[in-house]
Amino acid sequence: MRVKDVMSAQIVTVSPNDTAQSAARLMLETEVGALPVEVPGVGAIVGIITDRDIVVSVLGRGHSTSMAIAEFMTVSPEVCNESDDTAAVAARMRELGVRRLVVVNDDRRVVGIVSLVDIPAERPAMEGSQ
């Protein structure tokens, strides 16, 4: 199975200059837990933020919700290709200790996000089956 078969193709991005509060509001409205951070007008993904980042890095440390995303985002997020094998991507995510990867196409344009929960678990082959 390929990543493009299981990824979420609905991409909502934020700017590095957006605030933690605006990102949280966008996550609530779109029912997502992670947002790629995109340079406006360029289309380059420079980071990613998660709902956990907002809670731990902003609220947990007593920062204002007006803090710019650039101050707490994960810079240069790990990516995978839409044609990558899901089992290999899941293994890589576990190795990296991440639950989501930004998905790019062959032109390095963002086409989705894949989460560990999107990838079906491998089932062991039954004895005696071919």
C-alpha positions in Angstrom: 0.0 0.0 0.0 1.2 3.5 -0.8 1.1 6.7 1.4 -1.2 8.4 -1.2 -3.8 5.7 -0.4 -4.1 6.5 3.3 -2.9 10.2 3.7 -5.1 13.1 4.5 -5.1 15.2 1.3 -6.8 18.2 2.9 -3.9 20.6 3.5 -4.3 23.6 5.7 -1.2 25.5 6.4 -0.1 28.4 8.6 2.5 31.1 8.2 5.5 31.4 10.5 4.2 34.8 11.5 0.8 33.5 12.5 0.1 33.3 16.3 -0.3 30.2 18.5 -3.9 31.3 19.1 -4.8 31.6 15.4 -3.2 28.2 14.8 -5.2 26.6 17.6 -8.4 28.1 16.3 -7.6 26.8 12.8 -6.9 23.3 14.2 -10.3 23.5 16.0 -12.2 24.6 12.9 -10.6 22.1 10.6 -10.4 19.2 13.1 -6.7 18.6 12.6 -3.9 18.1 15.1 -1.0 19.3 13.0 -0.4 22.1 10.5 2.5 22.5 8.1 4.1 25.9 8.3 4.4 27.5 4.8 6.2 30.6 3.7 3.4 32.8 2.2 3.6 33.2 -1.6 6.5 30.8 -1.9 4.9 27.5 -1.0 7.9 26.1 0.8 7.2 24.2 4.0 9.6 25.4 6.6 8.1 23.7 9.7 5.3 21.9 11.3 3.3 22.5 14.5 1.1 20.2 16.5 -1.6 20.8 19.1 0.8 19.3 21.6 3.4 22.0 20.6 0.9 24.7 21.4 0.1 23.2 24.8 3.7 22.3 25.9 5.8 25.0 24.2 3.4 27.9 24.6 0.9 27.4 27.3 3.0 25.0 29.5 5.9 27.5 29.5 3.6 30.5 30.3 4.1 32.2 27.0 1.4 34.4 25.4 -0.9 32.9 22.8 0.1 35.8 20.6 3.6 34.1 20.3 4.6 33.7 16.6 4.6 30.1 15.3 8.2 30.6 14.1 9.2 30.7 17.7 8.0 27.2 18.6 7.6 25.2 15.4 9.6 22.1 14.5 11.9 23.4 11.7 12.6 21.3 8.6 10.0 18.6 9.4 10.5 15.1 8.2 8.7 14.3 5.0 7.8 11.3 2.9 6.8 10.8 -0.7 3.2 10.0 -1.6 4.5 6.9 -3.5 6.4 5.5 -0.5 5.3 2.2 1.0 3.2 2.6 4.1 5.0 -0.1 6.1 8.4 1.5 5.5 6.9 5.0 6.4 5.4 3.6 9.6 8.7 2.0 10.6 10.5 5.3 9.9 8.0 7.2 12.0 8.4 4.9 14.9 12.2 5.1 14.6 12.0 9.0 14.6 9.5 9.0 17.4 6.9 11.0 15.4 3.3 10.4 14.7 2.9 12.5 11.6 4.8 13.2 8.4 4.3 15.8 5.7 3.7 14.1 2.4 5.3 15.6 -0.8 5.1 14.6 -4.4 8.0 14.2 -6.8 8.1 18.0 -7.3 8.6 18.4 -3.5 5.2 20.1 -3.2 3.1 19.3 -0.2 0.1 17.0 -1.0 -0.9 15.8 2.4 -0.2 14.6 5.9 0.1 11.0 7.0 -0.4 9.9 10.6 0.5 6.6 12.2 -3.1 6.0 12.9 -3.8 6.3 9.1 -1.6 3.3 8.3 -3.1 -0.1 8.7 -1.2 -2.4 11.0 0.7 -5.2 9.4 -1.0 -8.6 10.0 1.2 -11.6 10.4 0.7 -14.3 7.8 -1.4 -17.2 9.0 0.4 -20.6 9.3 -0.4 -22.8 6.3 -1.6 -19.9 4.1 0.2 -19.1 0.9 
